[in-house]
Amino acid sequence: MIQCRQQRRCYAITLPDSPVKSIRRCFKCNNLSIEFWNPKHNRSYTVEEWLTICEDGKESLRKILRPIVEDPKWFFD
């Protein structure tokens, strides 16, 4: 969750159901332009927003893989 500076409330940042095609960084404004395979979803994120999205993704992947990592034989049964 990112806290909005203007409204002081938390909101979730989610990605659309379209694969990421490319990521470009603008060094002037320090934003990331994310291009999706479906162009209607293209937009830019701040570096903080993108890092939050990446951390949330890593956390979700760890939750999914936890049973396999903790007990690998569970996967083979």
MARVEX-804555 format. One record per residue (C-alpha): residue in one letter; x, y, z. Coordinates in steps of 0.001 Angstrom, whole numbers, padded with zeros to 6 digits, always signed. Example, Ala and Ser with C-alpha at 12.3 -4.5 7.8 and 13.67 -1.06 7.14 Angstrom:
<rs>
A+012300-004500+007800 S+013670-001060+007140 
</rs>
This chain:
<rs>
M+000000+000000+000000 I+001159+003475-000788 Q+000039+006461+001179 C-001224+009303-000967 R+000444+012536+000100 Q-002503+014741-000815 Q-005372+012814+000729 R-003459+010911+003436 R-005139+007621+002684 C-003806+004265+001535 Y-004660+002729-001786 A-003621-000435-003558 I-001592-000328-006737 T-002443-003155-009076 L-001255-004065-012520 P-003727-004887-015302 D-004144-008425-016605 S-001796-007793-019502 P+001878-008792-019685 V+004476-006053-019455 K+006118-005396-022816 S+008762-002863-021811 I+009867-000623-018971 R+011570+002690-019624 R+012846+005219-017115 C+012834+008959-017657 F+015837+010477-015911 K+014374+013986-016103 C+011177+013279-014149 N+012389+009996-012545 N+009240+008105-013555 L+008943+004679-015136 S+006892+004280-018303 I+005370+000816-018415 E+004234-000474-021790 F+001844-003429-021771 W+000943-005764-024635 N-002510-004217-024518 P-001724-000533-025193 K-004817+000759-023412 H-003104-000087-020089 N+000120+001872-020775 R+000958+004373-018041 S+003774+005736-015944 Y+004567+005032-012306 T+006786+006808-009841 V+009827+004876-008695 E+008242+004424-005248 E+005036+003021-006763 W+006990+000601-008951 L+009149-000597-006049 T+005967-001221-004040 I+004497-003238-006917 C+007698-005308-007168 E+007847-005937-003408 D+004173-006970-003327 G+004845-009344-006217 K+007832-010885-004464 E+005810-011328-001276 S+002984-013013-003198 L+005420-015330-004951 R+007007-016281-001613 K+003533-017140-000221 I+002774-019306-003241 L+006127-021119-003092 R+006314-021461+000707 P+004805-025006+000840 I+007279-026235-001774 V+010288-024570-000153 E+009431-025689+003396 D+008540-029256+002433 P+009670-030219-001093 K+008225-033733-000836 W+004766-032119-000653 F+005214-031167-004284 F+006072-034714-005392 D+003218-036542-003650 
</rs>
